[in-house]
Amino acid sequence: MKKQSSRKVKLQSKHRQLAWGDQKIVPELRVNGIWLEQHGFKPGGQVEITVTQNELIIKPIVHGD
């Protein structure tokens, strides 16, 4: 049985320069920690992000050796 883990993080604000010179503030999500590696997320690895209404599913992409 898979062990489930839940974390709460705060969305940060990021200033994004738009093509026509304006700036827009967009949400930025930063997650880090040993717990990520313990759940299969390796430094330098790739992830797949699936977006649905009010939900992000982030899965590590595992390449066969």
C-alpha positions in Angstrom: 0.0 0.0 0.0 1.4 3.4 -1.0 2.1 5.9 1.8 0.4 9.2 1.2 1.8 12.5 2.2 0.2 15.9 2.2 2.0 19.3 2.4 0.7 22.9 2.5 2.7 25.5 0.7 2.1 29.2 -0.1 1.8 30.3 -3.7 4.4 33.1 -4.3 3.9 36.1 -6.6 6.0 36.4 -9.7 6.3 39.5 -11.9 6.0 38.4 -15.5 7.1 40.8 -18.3 4.5 40.8 -21.1 5.4 41.2 -24.8 3.9 44.7 -25.1 5.9 46.1 -22.1 3.3 45.6 -19.3 3.9 43.4 -16.3 1.5 40.9 -14.8 1.7 39.2 -11.4 1.3 35.5 -11.8 1.3 32.7 -9.2 4.5 30.7 -8.7 4.6 27.3 -6.9 7.9 26.3 -5.2 8.3 23.0 -3.5 11.5 21.4 -2.2 12.7 19.0 0.4 14.0 15.6 1.2 10.4 14.4 1.3 10.2 14.9 -2.5 13.1 12.5 -3.1 11.5 10.0 -0.6 8.5 10.0 -2.9 10.4 9.4 -6.2 11.3 12.9 -7.3 15.0 13.1 -8.0 17.2 16.2 -8.5 17.5 16.9 -12.3 14.5 14.6 -13.0 11.5 15.4 -15.1 7.9 15.6 -14.0 4.5 15.3 -15.7 1.9 17.8 -14.5 -1.7 17.1 -15.2 -4.1 20.1 -14.7 -7.8 19.8 -14.0 -10.2 22.3 -12.4 -8.6 23.2 -9.0 -6.2 20.3 -9.0 -2.6 19.6 -10.1 -1.2 16.1 -10.3 2.6 16.0 -10.4 4.2 12.7 -11.2 7.9 11.9 -11.7 8.8 10.6 -15.2 10.7 7.4 -14.7 13.0 6.4 -17.6 13.9 2.7 -18.0 17.6 1.9 -17.6 
